[in-house]
Amino acid sequence: MRLDNDQRDASGKLAELTAAEHLTRAEVYSSNRLFPQAREHWQQVLDRFPSDPGISKALFGTARSYMWERKYDQAVSWFDRLTKDFLFTKDGREGLSFKGASLVRIGKNAEAARVYEQYVAAFPDGERIESAHLNIIDAYREAGDFQKAEDWVDKTVLRFRGKPTAVNALHARVRMEIFRGNWGEAASAADLLLSGKSFAGSMTSGDEVRYLKALALEKAGRTGESRSVLASIGSGSYFGALAADKLGGGSVKATAAVSSADFPAAFRSELIRYAAPRGIDPRFVLAIMKQESTFRPRAKSPSAARGLLQLVYDTALKYNKMAGYPSLQPDDLYAPSTNIAVGSAYMADLKKQFGGLYEAIAASYNGGEDNAARWLNRSRPKDPGVFVAEVGFAETKNYVLKVMNNYRVYRQLYTEDLVRR
C-alpha cells in the first residue's frame, strides 16, 4: 500500500510496473481481502501485457474476487472471458467450476448443471471431477428437474463405484427424497446406503443416515420403527444427541468426561456485555471461539482472519458501527473486547437471517452466508439434522459438527450466564 501510494502519478494512476510485479501486488491485496486494490493491478496486466502468460491469472483473480464479494453476475462475466480463451489451463478449469458455483448462487441452477456437465465432458480426470458430478445432482434437484438428478446419481455411482463419491451420490438421493416428501423412498434409499461397506472419506456417516431414515419413518407414520432406529444411533455423535432429544432423553449431554479446563468460560465479562444483549448465547460464542482460535487473541489465519473469533476485515466493516467501533482498523480486531463486540453483532445478524438455527450460523461462519441460506432452503423439513445433512462442503460440515459438540459441552458445564454448574 505504501509503495502504491508513493509511486502513483499526479492523476492518481498506478506506476507502470512489470507484469510480474503487478501480479504479485494483486495477490498480496487479494490474500488480505482488499479486492478493489487487487483488481486495479490485475487490470494493469490485462491492459498493458495482453500476451503475458499471467493473463489467465489476472482474469481468474478478477472473477474470483467478485465471487468473494458476492457479486456473482460480474463473476460469471469474468469467468466467461477466462474460459473462452484459456479453458485448457489450470486457471480455465478452475474458472469453469467456479462459474458453475456462481450460477448456483444466483439461482440459475439448470444453467449451472450444464456448466458442470461441460467440466465432466472436458476434464474427465480434472481436479474437481468428483465435486462436479455431485454438484450436477444438487443443481438439477434445485432446478426441480428430479429425473435428471436421479440419472446423475446413477451415473456417479457407476463412475465412482467403491469410492466415497458414490456414497455421497447415494446420500444426495436420500436428501432429495426427504426434500420431496417421498418418505418411503427416502427410508429405502437410506437402507441402501446403510448396506454399504464403509462411509470412510464420504460426506456422511452411519449415524447421520440412520437419523434421516428415522425422520422419514416418523413422517410416514411408522413411529415405532422410527424410535427403534433412533435408539440405534451412537450416543457420542451430534446425531446421537438429536436422537436422544427426540426420544426424550435430553440433548445436553457430553460424550465423555470433560472439564472446564478444556472448555473455559474465557472472556466472560466481554461475552456477557456484548453477546447476551444481542440474543446470542455466550456459550455458543465460546464454542465458535474454541474452534476458531483456541482463545488466542493474537491468532491470524492465512486468509487474514484476526483475533478470537477470526474475523476478516471486510466482514467486520459491515458491523463495526453497530458494535460501537466506527473507525475500525484491521489490527483493532486483535483486541478481545473489539473482536467479541463485532463478532456478536455479526452472529446476531446471522441468527436473524437463519431463524435462530445455530447450526446455520456455524455453517455461515465457515462456509458463507449465501451457502448457508441455500442449504437452509434445501432443508425440508426445517430440522437441524436435515440442515446439517444438506451442508455441501466437507470442511464446513465438519466445522459445524465440532462447533455444535463444543456448544453441547458448554451447555452441560455452564449456565447461560457462564456460571459453572
KAFENGI-V202086 format. One record per residue. SS is DSSP state (@ for helix, = for strand, . for the rest). D_LAST is the distance of its C-alpha to the last C-alpha in Angstrom with 2 decimals. Layout:
ss:SS d_last:D_LAST
ss:SS d_last:D_LAST
This chain:
ss:. d_last:50.66
ss:@ d_last:52.67
ss:@ d_last:55.41
ss:@ d_last:55.65
ss:@ d_last:55.83
ss:@ d_last:58.45
ss:@ d_last:60.57
ss:. d_last:60.91
ss:. d_last:64.34
ss:. d_last:65.31
ss:. d_last:64.55
ss:. d_last:61.02
ss:. d_last:61.92
ss:. d_last:60.26
ss:. d_last:62.41
ss:. d_last:64.29
ss:. d_last:62.54
ss:. d_last:63.02
ss:@ d_last:61.42
ss:@ d_last:59.24
ss:@ d_last:57.99
ss:@ d_last:57.25
ss:@ d_last:55.28
ss:@ d_last:53.33
ss:@ d_last:52.40
ss:@ d_last:51.47
ss:@ d_last:49.13
ss:@ d_last:47.46
ss:@ d_last:46.98
ss:@ d_last:45.75
ss:@ d_last:43.21
ss:. d_last:41.78
ss:. d_last:41.90
ss:. d_last:44.75
ss:@ d_last:46.72
ss:@ d_last:49.55
ss:@ d_last:50.51
ss:@ d_last:50.48
ss:@ d_last:52.70
ss:@ d_last:55.14
ss:@ d_last:55.84
ss:@ d_last:55.96
ss:@ d_last:58.46
ss:@ d_last:60.63
ss:@ d_last:60.86
ss:@ d_last:61.79
ss:@ d_last:64.39
ss:@ d_last:66.01
ss:. d_last:65.64
ss:. d_last:66.26
ss:. d_last:67.31
ss:. d_last:64.55
ss:. d_last:62.48
ss:. d_last:59.37
ss:@ d_last:60.20
ss:@ d_last:58.00
ss:@ d_last:55.05
ss:@ d_last:55.70
ss:@ d_last:55.85
ss:@ d_last:52.73
ss:@ d_last:50.78
ss:@ d_last:51.91
ss:@ d_last:51.01
ss:@ d_last:47.59
ss:@ d_last:46.84
ss:@ d_last:47.59
ss:@ d_last:45.31
ss:@ d_last:42.44
ss:. d_last:43.20
ss:. d_last:43.16
ss:. d_last:46.85
ss:@ d_last:47.68
ss:@ d_last:51.22
ss:@ d_last:52.21
ss:@ d_last:50.55
ss:@ d_last:52.57
ss:@ d_last:55.75
ss:@ d_last:55.26
ss:@ d_last:54.30
ss:@ d_last:57.55
ss:@ d_last:59.51
ss:@ d_last:57.91
ss:@ d_last:58.47
ss:@ d_last:62.00
ss:@ d_last:63.30
ss:@ d_last:60.82
ss:. d_last:59.45
ss:. d_last:60.30
ss:. d_last:58.39
ss:@ d_last:54.76
ss:@ d_last:54.06
ss:@ d_last:55.91
ss:@ d_last:54.01
ss:@ d_last:50.67
ss:@ d_last:51.99
ss:@ d_last:52.98
ss:@ d_last:49.51
ss:@ d_last:47.87
ss:@ d_last:50.50
ss:@ d_last:49.30
ss:@ d_last:45.69
ss:@ d_last:46.83
ss:@ d_last:48.82
ss:@ d_last:45.85
ss:@ d_last:43.85
ss:. d_last:46.59
ss:. d_last:46.91
ss:. d_last:50.15
ss:@ d_last:48.92
ss:@ d_last:52.32
ss:@ d_last:53.71
ss:@ d_last:50.76
ss:@ d_last:51.36
ss:@ d_last:54.99
ss:@ d_last:54.05
ss:@ d_last:51.84
ss:@ d_last:54.76
ss:@ d_last:56.98
ss:@ d_last:54.64
ss:@ d_last:54.77
ss:@ d_last:58.58
ss:@ d_last:59.15
ss:. d_last:56.62
ss:. d_last:56.14
ss:. d_last:54.74
ss:. d_last:52.96
ss:. d_last:49.62
ss:. d_last:47.97
ss:@ d_last:49.97
ss:@ d_last:47.06
ss:@ d_last:44.97
ss:@ d_last:48.21
ss:@ d_last:48.63
ss:@ d_last:45.08
ss:@ d_last:45.41
ss:@ d_last:48.63
ss:@ d_last:46.92
ss:@ d_last:44.20
ss:@ d_last:46.74
ss:@ d_last:49.12
ss:@ d_last:46.34
ss:@ d_last:45.27
ss:. d_last:48.96
ss:. d_last:49.15
ss:. d_last:51.61
ss:@ d_last:49.88
ss:@ d_last:52.98
ss:@ d_last:53.24
ss:@ d_last:49.55
ss:@ d_last:50.19
ss:@ d_last:53.24
ss:@ d_last:51.32
ss:@ d_last:48.67
ss:@ d_last:51.61
ss:@ d_last:53.19
ss:@ d_last:50.00
ss:@ d_last:49.36
ss:@ d_last:53.00
ss:@ d_last:52.97
ss:. d_last:49.78
ss:. d_last:49.94
ss:. d_last:47.68
ss:. d_last:45.69
ss:@ d_last:42.23
ss:@ d_last:44.00
ss:@ d_last:45.48
ss:@ d_last:42.03
ss:@ d_last:40.90
ss:@ d_last:43.99
ss:@ d_last:43.29
ss:@ d_last:39.72
ss:@ d_last:41.29
ss:@ d_last:43.33
ss:@ d_last:40.30
ss:@ d_last:38.72
ss:@ d_last:42.07
ss:@ d_last:42.61
ss:@ d_last:39.20
ss:@ d_last:40.04
ss:@ d_last:43.38
ss:. d_last:41.94
ss:. d_last:44.01
ss:@ d_last:41.49
ss:@ d_last:43.81
ss:@ d_last:44.94
ss:@ d_last:41.37
ss:@ d_last:40.47
ss:@ d_last:43.71
ss:@ d_last:43.07
ss:@ d_last:39.64
ss:@ d_last:41.37
ss:@ d_last:43.84
ss:@ d_last:41.13
ss:@ d_last:39.35
ss:. d_last:42.73
ss:. d_last:42.93
ss:. d_last:42.50
ss:. d_last:39.77
ss:. d_last:37.41
ss:. d_last:37.37
ss:. d_last:37.95
ss:. d_last:37.73
ss:. d_last:35.57
ss:. d_last:34.07
ss:. d_last:32.71
ss:@ d_last:33.23
ss:@ d_last:29.81
ss:@ d_last:30.58
ss:@ d_last:34.03
ss:@ d_last:32.88
ss:@ d_last:30.43
ss:@ d_last:33.35
ss:@ d_last:35.61
ss:@ d_last:33.27
ss:@ d_last:33.09
ss:@ d_last:36.89
ss:@ d_last:37.36
ss:@ d_last:35.14
ss:@ d_last:37.20
ss:. d_last:40.34
ss:. d_last:39.39
ss:. d_last:38.92
ss:@ d_last:35.56
ss:@ d_last:35.78
ss:@ d_last:36.65
ss:@ d_last:33.87
ss:@ d_last:31.19
ss:@ d_last:32.80
ss:@ d_last:32.61
ss:@ d_last:28.95
ss:@ d_last:28.21
ss:. d_last:30.07
ss:. d_last:27.83
ss:. d_last:25.81
ss:. d_last:22.07
ss:. d_last:21.41
ss:. d_last:22.87
ss:@ d_last:22.17
ss:@ d_last:24.73
ss:@ d_last:23.22
ss:@ d_last:20.02
ss:@ d_last:22.39
ss:@ d_last:24.36
ss:@ d_last:21.50
ss:@ d_last:20.68
ss:@ d_last:24.40
ss:. d_last:24.60
ss:. d_last:21.87
ss:. d_last:19.35
ss:. d_last:16.76
ss:. d_last:16.49
ss:. d_last:12.81
ss:. d_last:13.27
ss:. d_last:13.64
ss:. d_last:17.21
ss:. d_last:16.75
ss:. d_last:14.64
ss:. d_last:12.96
ss:. d_last:11.40
ss:. d_last:10.30
ss:. d_last:13.98
ss:. d_last:15.19
ss:. d_last:12.94
ss:. d_last:12.69
ss:. d_last:11.83
ss:. d_last:15.54
ss:. d_last:17.67
ss:@ d_last:14.94
ss:@ d_last:17.65
ss:@ d_last:20.05
ss:@ d_last:17.76
ss:@ d_last:16.83
ss:@ d_last:20.56
ss:@ d_last:22.12
ss:. d_last:20.06
ss:@ d_last:18.34
ss:@ d_last:21.72
ss:@ d_last:23.40
ss:. d_last:21.23
ss:. d_last:19.65
ss:. d_last:15.96
ss:@ d_last:15.02
ss:@ d_last:13.04
ss:@ d_last:16.46
ss:@ d_last:18.25
ss:@ d_last:16.19
ss:@ d_last:17.10
ss:@ d_last:20.69
ss:@ d_last:20.63
ss:@ d_last:19.54
ss:@ d_last:22.40
ss:@ d_last:24.90
ss:@ d_last:24.85
ss:. d_last:22.09
ss:. d_last:21.30
ss:. d_last:24.92
ss:. d_last:26.40
ss:. d_last:29.95
ss:. d_last:29.74
ss:= d_last:32.82
ss:. d_last:33.90
ss:. d_last:37.53
ss:. d_last:37.53
ss:. d_last:36.78
ss:. d_last:33.17
ss:= d_last:31.55
ss:. d_last:28.32
ss:. d_last:24.61
ss:. d_last:25.08
ss:. d_last:28.59
ss:= d_last:30.50
ss:. d_last:34.25
ss:@ d_last:36.43
ss:@ d_last:38.24
ss:@ d_last:35.06
ss:@ d_last:33.68
ss:. d_last:36.97
ss:. d_last:36.28
ss:. d_last:33.24
ss:@ d_last:33.86
ss:@ d_last:35.55
ss:@ d_last:32.92
ss:@ d_last:30.31
ss:. d_last:32.53
ss:. d_last:34.26
ss:. d_last:37.82
ss:. d_last:39.48
ss:. d_last:37.05
ss:. d_last:38.45
ss:@ d_last:37.25
ss:@ d_last:35.95
ss:@ d_last:33.95
ss:@ d_last:31.40
ss:@ d_last:30.46
ss:. d_last:28.95
ss:@ d_last:25.15
ss:@ d_last:25.33
ss:@ d_last:28.35
ss:@ d_last:27.03
ss:@ d_last:23.76
ss:@ d_last:25.79
ss:@ d_last:28.40
ss:@ d_last:26.07
ss:@ d_last:24.04
ss:@ d_last:27.41
ss:@ d_last:28.50
ss:@ d_last:25.51
ss:@ d_last:25.88
ss:@ d_last:29.50
ss:@ d_last:28.72
ss:@ d_last:26.28
ss:@ d_last:29.14
ss:@ d_last:31.62
ss:. d_last:29.73
ss:. d_last:28.60
ss:. d_last:24.90
ss:. d_last:24.79
ss:@ d_last:22.39
ss:@ d_last:24.34
ss:@ d_last:27.43
ss:@ d_last:25.96
ss:@ d_last:25.11
ss:@ d_last:28.59
ss:@ d_last:30.25
ss:@ d_last:28.55
ss:@ d_last:30.11
ss:@ d_last:33.14
ss:. d_last:34.27
ss:@ d_last:34.16
ss:@ d_last:37.43
ss:@ d_last:36.47
ss:@ d_last:33.16
ss:@ d_last:35.16
ss:@ d_last:37.70
ss:@ d_last:35.21
ss:@ d_last:33.64
ss:@ d_last:37.18
ss:. d_last:37.82
ss:. d_last:34.78
ss:. d_last:36.25
ss:. d_last:34.38
ss:. d_last:31.54
ss:. d_last:28.99
ss:@ d_last:26.34
ss:@ d_last:27.69
ss:@ d_last:31.24
ss:@ d_last:30.49
ss:@ d_last:29.10
ss:@ d_last:32.17
ss:@ d_last:34.38
ss:. d_last:33.18
ss:. d_last:36.42
ss:. d_last:35.64
ss:@ d_last:34.33
ss:@ d_last:32.61
ss:@ d_last:30.91
ss:@ d_last:29.88
ss:@ d_last:28.32
ss:@ d_last:26.57
ss:@ d_last:25.13
ss:@ d_last:23.92
ss:@ d_last:22.22
ss:@ d_last:20.59
ss:@ d_last:19.37
ss:@ d_last:17.99
ss:@ d_last:16.16
ss:@ d_last:14.87
ss:@ d_last:13.78
ss:@ d_last:11.77
ss:@ d_last:10.22
ss:@ d_last:9.32
ss:@ d_last:7.79
ss:@ d_last:5.68
ss:= d_last:5.24
ss:. d_last:6.45
ss:. d_last:10.22
ss:. d_last:10.48
ss:. d_last:8.80
ss:. d_last:6.28
ss:= d_last:3.79
ss:. d_last:0.00
